[in-house]
Amino acid sequence: MSDTQPSRSVLRTHLTRSFLSRTLICGAILVSMMEILGLLEMTTPILERHLGAIGMVRYALLRLPSLVYQTLPLSTLIGALFLLMQMTLNSETASLRAAGLSTRRLLVLLLPAIGIISLVGIATQEIIAPRAELALAKWWNRTDPHASGSGHGFWFHAAGDVVHIDSFSEGGQRITKVAVYHRIKGGDLVAIDTAPELVFDPQTGWQAARVRSLALRSNRVDIEARSDVTLLPASLTPDTLIQLSQNYPALSFWSLWNILHHGGASSLPKATYRMALFAPFTLPVSLCAMLFLALPVIYIPPRTGTRSLLPIAALAAGFGFIVLQGLIQALGNAGTLPALIAVTAPPALAFLLGGAWIVKMEEK
């Protein structure tokens, strides 16, 4: 027993290092390709704003955390395929199996690497990506000479009211053409405030020099012109405003919790925020599912070598898992499926497929 434990520790360390190194290489290639495609699309707007090469580098760096998180499942799948194929073709897997290492034990030895990758992904999603995306959006807005008249309006809920903003500029510090629709608890509209411009004050909130108010009464509409009015609260910061303007912003767990349970400002359906809330917890499960789908390549006969179709089938299964996960998550975002089912169904199906596949290969 004393000799077995050190040998397993050495094997675990070797497999962890090999798995992580291959996943890192695959991730770097995938992220580089996505960065190049993004820069090909954005080079002209960046140069039109006279930001130069420094602007291109800054744009690429600020997009990097989100791309790293997006490519983690696929990087893990390809890294596992490379590692297991190399071990199988070099007869390392056959030697380990002859020494008594079962498939289940090999899977357990690879789990520490999955844990490390998961921690990196969760830290990126929770800490780095939200800050990087926010910094990118603020920088892009500040450098846009036509931001105040862009006309890319959006709606959101704040403190029970419905707000429409035509555009914003100066990194979210100034709002152009805003309308606030005040509602009572039942949802009925009772008043409307419109202003041509709002400026953010950290102490008092969003200040409007001129406001036109319409109050709905039982038999009439009262119209009033006011000046120097605080139209939106200070809790709605410019950073929050920029996040609300994005289609699918990267938000931390606590930001999502505040929206769902404390009435924070929101611009998307509650189901979408619930799906995002579960994402950090489901990442390790999704990565384990990718490893499970790659595991059947250890059954490639050594004489078959690279002519085997098992790696292609495993890669296709991984791509199918990603597509299926995207489709089911879209149903969850729309509220068609409960969030818990939408985030757990794809990994469960992947585990069933991988388990059945491994059992079938074991029987052969």
Phi, psi and omega per residue, in radians:
M1 nan -0.633 -3.129
S2 -1.175 -0.522 3.103
D3 -1.413 -0.499 -3.073
T4 -1.246 -0.726 -3.077
Q5 -1.094 -0.843 3.087
P6 -1.065 -0.654 -3.132
S7 -1.141 -0.689 3.098
R8 -1.177 -0.638 3.111
S9 -1.130 -0.729 3.107
V10 -1.121 -0.745 -3.141
L11 -1.134 -0.728 3.129
R12 -1.093 -0.755 3.131
T13 -1.108 -0.749 3.131
H14 -1.101 -0.809 -3.132
L15 -1.146 -0.670 3.135
T16 -1.118 -0.815 3.134
R17 -1.105 -0.761 -3.113
S18 -1.140 -0.749 -3.136
F19 -1.120 -0.814 -3.117
L20 -1.127 -0.715 -3.119
S21 -1.131 -0.727 3.131
R22 -1.232 -0.660 3.077
T23 -1.130 -0.682 3.115
L24 -1.111 -0.741 3.134
I25 -1.134 -0.805 3.123
C26 -1.089 -0.735 3.117
G27 -1.105 -0.710 3.131
A28 -1.099 -0.686 3.127
I29 -1.162 -0.802 -3.125
L30 -1.123 -0.772 3.137
V31 -1.129 -0.689 3.119
S32 -1.086 -0.735 3.111
M33 -1.096 -0.743 -3.138
M34 -1.210 -0.613 3.081
E35 -1.137 -0.726 3.129
I36 -1.107 -0.770 3.125
L37 -1.108 -0.703 3.106
G38 -1.137 -0.708 3.139
L39 -1.214 -0.590 3.083
L40 -1.061 -0.593 -3.137
E41 -1.384 -0.591 -2.996
M42 -1.793 -0.040 -3.096
T43 -1.068 -0.770 -3.126
T44 -1.091 -0.860 3.080
P45 -1.051 -0.642 3.139
I46 -1.142 -0.763 -3.139
L47 -1.226 -0.573 3.094
E48 -1.128 -0.466 3.090
R49 -1.554 0.092 3.096
H50 1.069 0.681 3.126
L51 -1.604 -0.323 3.030
G52 1.167 -2.825 -3.109
A53 -1.148 -0.587 3.117
I54 -1.105 -0.680 3.100
G55 -1.123 -0.668 3.109
M56 -1.149 -0.727 3.112
V57 -1.129 -0.743 -3.141
R58 -1.113 -0.731 3.113
Y59 -1.070 -0.775 -3.123
A60 -1.143 -0.729 -3.117
L61 -1.172 -0.670 -3.124
L62 -1.263 -0.423 3.073
R63 -1.462 -0.272 -3.000
L64 -1.014 -0.850 -3.099
P65 -1.019 -0.743 3.135
S66 -1.126 -0.683 3.127
L67 -1.181 -0.663 3.109
V68 -1.053 -0.780 -3.134
Y69 -1.155 -0.691 -3.111
Q70 -1.158 -0.581 -3.061
T71 -1.596 -0.050 -3.084
L72 -1.008 -0.856 -3.121
P73 -1.050 -0.789 -3.126
L74 -1.194 -0.669 3.089
S75 -1.087 -0.704 3.122
T76 -1.126 -0.746 3.129
L77 -1.077 -0.871 -3.089
I78 -1.186 -0.688 3.098
G79 -1.081 -0.730 3.098
A80 -1.138 -0.698 3.115
L81 -1.093 -0.780 3.133
F82 -1.069 -0.804 -3.101
L83 -1.120 -0.879 -3.058
L84 -1.208 -0.616 3.087
M85 -1.146 -0.755 3.132
Q86 -1.098 -0.739 3.110
M87 -1.116 -0.678 -3.109
T88 -1.237 -0.793 -3.103
L89 -1.215 -0.447 3.094
N90 -1.583 0.166 3.122
S91 1.138 0.267 3.093
E92 -1.218 -0.686 3.133
T93 -1.130 -0.725 3.126
A94 -1.095 -0.685 3.122
S95 -1.139 -0.736 3.140
L96 -1.158 -0.688 3.136
R97 -1.197 -0.615 3.082
A98 -1.168 -0.511 3.106
A99 -1.420 -0.006 3.073
G100 1.798 0.163 -3.139
L101 -1.458 2.046 -3.130
S102 -1.481 2.938 3.093
T103 -1.100 -0.702 3.131
R104 -1.095 -0.717 -3.141
R105 -1.184 -0.654 3.077
L106 -1.084 -0.712 3.097
L107 -1.075 -0.732 3.130
V108 -1.129 -0.662 3.141
L109 -1.174 -0.430 3.130
L110 -1.530 -0.191 -3.090
L111 -1.145 -0.610 3.085
P112 -0.998 -0.651 3.093
A113 -1.140 -0.695 3.077
I114 -1.067 -0.705 3.114
G115 -1.091 -0.727 3.126
I116 -1.142 -0.781 3.111
I117 -1.070 -0.707 3.139
S118 -1.114 -0.746 3.120
L119 -1.086 -0.711 3.095
V120 -1.110 -0.761 -3.139
G121 -1.129 -0.743 -3.132
I122 -1.170 -0.739 3.099
A123 -1.095 -0.678 3.104
T124 -1.132 -0.784 -3.102
Q125 -1.210 -0.657 -3.026
E126 -1.519 -0.571 -2.990
I127 -1.990 -0.899 -2.951
I128 -1.458 -0.866 -3.039
A129 -1.065 -0.787 3.126
P130 -1.046 -0.703 3.131
R131 -1.208 -0.704 -3.134
A132 -1.178 -0.754 3.122
E133 -1.118 -0.698 3.119
L134 -1.140 -0.761 3.119
A135 -1.098 -0.674 3.108
L136 -1.130 -0.785 -3.118
A137 -1.142 -0.705 3.127
K138 -1.159 -0.778 3.131
W139 -1.110 -0.716 -3.125
W140 -1.161 -0.640 3.130
N141 -1.260 -0.710 -3.130
R142 -1.151 -0.578 -3.096
T143 -1.539 0.007 3.133
D144 -1.542 1.970 -3.124
P145 -1.215 -0.294 -3.109
H146 -1.961 0.418 -3.071
A147 -1.113 -0.679 -3.061
S148 -1.217 -0.325 3.138
G149 -2.129 0.448 -3.072
S150 -1.191 -0.539 3.136
G151 1.310 0.177 3.111
H152 -1.473 1.310 -3.074
G153 -1.286 2.806 3.093
F154 -2.663 2.783 -3.124
W155 -1.965 2.672 3.004
F156 -2.792 2.865 3.098
H157 -1.789 2.389 3.105
A158 -2.612 2.094 3.087
A159 0.958 0.644 3.117
G160 1.499 -0.157 3.130
D161 -1.720 2.772 3.039
V162 -1.858 2.242 -3.039
V163 -2.135 2.387 3.017
H164 -2.096 2.283 3.129
I165 -2.120 2.275 -3.142
D166 -1.310 -0.803 3.128
S167 -2.925 2.933 3.081
F168 -2.502 2.797 -3.085
S169 -2.543 3.123 3.128
E170 0.997 0.712 3.119
G171 1.177 0.496 3.124
G172 1.610 0.073 -3.101
Q173 -1.419 -0.353 -3.079
R174 -2.300 2.299 -3.131
I175 -1.953 2.428 3.096
T176 -1.982 2.259 3.081
K177 0.980 1.579 3.139
V178 -2.090 2.534 3.070
A179 -2.321 2.229 -3.133
V180 -1.996 2.087 -3.134
Y181 -1.780 1.901 -3.095
H182 -1.485 2.337 -3.131
R183 -2.235 2.664 3.013
I184 -1.474 3.107 -3.026
K185 -1.034 -0.614 3.141
G186 -1.294 -0.191 3.125
G187 1.824 -0.073 -3.132
D188 -1.286 2.477 3.124
L189 -1.342 2.299 -3.121
V190 -2.126 -0.409 -3.108
A191 -2.812 2.738 3.100
I192 -2.351 2.289 3.037
D193 -2.051 2.263 3.094
T194 -2.193 2.522 3.138
A195 -2.541 2.508 3.128
P196 -1.283 -0.412 -3.088
E197 -2.790 2.492 3.042
L198 -2.223 2.510 3.094
V199 -2.183 2.371 -3.056
F200 -1.443 2.303 3.020
D201 -2.083 2.087 -3.081
P202 -1.027 -0.439 -3.092
Q203 -1.487 -0.827 -3.008
T204 -1.840 -0.400 -3.131
G205 2.010 -2.617 -3.070
W206 -1.554 2.035 -3.066
Q207 -1.741 2.357 3.089
A208 -2.068 2.241 3.113
A209 -1.223 -0.656 3.136
R210 -2.341 2.328 3.134
V211 -2.336 2.363 3.037
R212 -1.892 2.077 -3.053
S213 -1.941 2.384 3.042
L214 -2.114 2.074 3.108
A215 -1.886 2.191 -3.099
L216 -1.558 2.052 3.067
R217 -1.792 -3.132 -3.101
S218 -1.157 -0.579 -3.070
N219 -2.306 0.184 -3.117
R220 -2.806 3.020 3.056
V221 -2.146 2.108 3.115
D222 -1.615 2.233 3.130
I223 -1.947 2.313 -3.082
E224 -2.474 2.435 3.058
A225 -1.839 2.214 -3.121
R226 -2.199 2.855 -3.138
S227 -2.326 2.659 3.122
D228 0.926 1.116 -3.080
V229 -1.992 2.442 2.983
T230 -1.517 1.842 -2.985
L231 -1.597 -0.561 3.123
L232 -2.257 2.587 -3.065
P233 -1.272 2.827 3.134
A234 -1.198 -0.371 3.107
S235 -1.130 -0.394 3.066
L236 -1.518 1.432 -3.052
T237 -1.325 2.873 3.046
P238 -1.004 -0.600 3.099
D239 -1.106 -0.775 3.098
T240 -1.094 -0.693 3.138
L241 -1.070 -0.748 3.141
I242 -1.150 -0.702 3.104
Q243 -1.121 -0.653 3.121
L244 -1.155 -0.491 -3.106
S245 -1.354 -0.252 -3.110
Q246 -1.496 2.630 -3.106
N247 -1.152 -0.900 3.126
Y248 -2.413 1.415 -3.081
P249 -1.250 2.671 3.028
A250 -1.447 2.020 -3.090
L251 -2.109 2.543 3.097
S252 -1.329 2.947 -3.134
F253 -1.038 -0.726 -3.079
W254 -1.253 -0.575 3.056
S255 -1.137 -0.735 3.111
L256 -1.161 -0.697 3.114
W257 -1.100 -0.690 3.124
N258 -1.124 -0.677 3.132
I259 -1.190 -0.746 -3.035
L260 -1.359 -0.575 -2.977
H261 -2.111 -0.154 -3.112
H262 -2.228 0.269 3.048
G263 1.232 0.515 3.100
G264 -1.150 2.741 -3.141
A265 -1.058 2.411 -3.084
S266 -2.541 2.606 3.120
S267 -2.167 -0.017 -3.122
L268 -2.100 2.847 3.083
P269 -1.071 2.640 -3.132
K270 -1.047 -0.566 -3.140
A271 -1.077 -0.627 3.128
T272 -1.136 -0.712 3.119
Y273 -1.203 -0.600 3.090
R274 -1.139 -0.697 3.097
M275 -1.091 -0.757 3.128
A276 -1.159 -0.518 3.140
L277 -1.149 -0.598 -3.117
F278 -1.446 -0.255 -2.996
A279 -0.979 -0.828 -3.129
P280 -1.074 -0.544 -3.104
F281 -1.379 -0.461 -3.117
T282 -1.568 -0.199 -3.133
L283 -1.046 -0.865 3.109
P284 -1.018 -0.640 3.134
V285 -1.161 -0.718 3.127
S286 -1.135 -0.686 3.121
L287 -1.175 -0.672 3.066
C288 -1.112 -0.649 3.092
A289 -1.104 -0.695 3.092
M290 -1.091 -0.751 3.097
L291 -1.101 -0.688 3.130
F292 -1.083 -0.703 -3.134
L293 -1.251 -0.446 3.133
A294 -1.481 -0.308 -3.014
L295 -1.107 -0.550 -3.120
P296 -1.053 -0.261 -3.122
V297 -1.203 -0.220 3.102
I298 -1.249 -0.164 3.136
Y299 -1.664 0.157 3.082
I300 -1.150 2.200 3.075
P301 -1.081 2.335 -3.110
P302 -0.968 -0.586 -3.120
R303 -1.279 -0.431 3.131
T304 -1.225 -0.707 3.078
G305 1.120 -2.414 -3.079
T306 -1.335 -0.051 3.120
R307 -1.388 -0.155 -3.118
S308 -1.218 2.539 3.106
L309 -1.612 -0.012 -3.123
L310 -1.057 -0.777 3.120
P311 -1.054 -0.679 3.121
I312 -1.147 -0.723 3.120
A313 -1.128 -0.699 3.114
A314 -1.145 -0.722 3.115
L315 -1.134 -0.713 3.105
A316 -1.121 -0.676 3.096
A317 -1.113 -0.672 3.098
G318 -1.146 -0.747 3.078
F319 -1.112 -0.698 3.096
G320 -1.082 -0.666 3.096
F321 -1.093 -0.742 -3.135
I322 -1.133 -0.746 3.125
V323 -1.136 -0.798 3.128
L324 -1.079 -0.706 3.118
Q325 -1.092 -0.720 3.105
G326 -1.112 -0.719 -3.139
L327 -1.152 -0.794 -3.122
I328 -1.204 -0.623 3.081
Q329 -1.152 -0.580 3.066
A330 -1.113 -0.679 3.061
L331 -1.132 -0.662 3.098
G332 -1.181 -0.707 3.107
N333 -1.109 -0.565 3.125
A334 -1.411 -0.145 -3.124
G335 1.469 0.087 3.129
T336 -1.216 -0.667 3.075
L337 -1.970 2.546 3.008
P338 -1.033 2.541 -3.043
A339 -1.041 -0.724 -3.103
L340 -1.094 -0.709 3.113
I341 -1.209 -0.698 -3.085
A342 -1.140 -0.560 -3.104
V343 -1.567 -0.358 -3.103
T344 -1.746 -0.371 -3.084
A345 -1.122 -0.851 -3.123
P346 -1.054 -0.828 3.086
P347 -1.070 -0.647 3.127
A348 -1.084 -0.752 3.100
L349 -1.130 -0.671 3.125
A350 -1.141 -0.709 3.105
F351 -1.135 -0.695 3.112
L352 -1.116 -0.773 3.131
L353 -1.138 -0.821 -3.140
G354 -1.101 -0.728 3.128
G355 -1.108 -0.773 3.115
A356 -1.114 -0.665 3.139
W357 -1.117 -0.796 -3.126
I358 -1.138 -0.726 3.121
V359 -1.080 -0.723 3.134
K360 -1.125 -0.717 3.123
M361 -1.200 -0.598 3.097
E362 -1.121 -0.673 -3.133
E363 -1.152 -0.522 3.118
K364 -1.243 nan nan
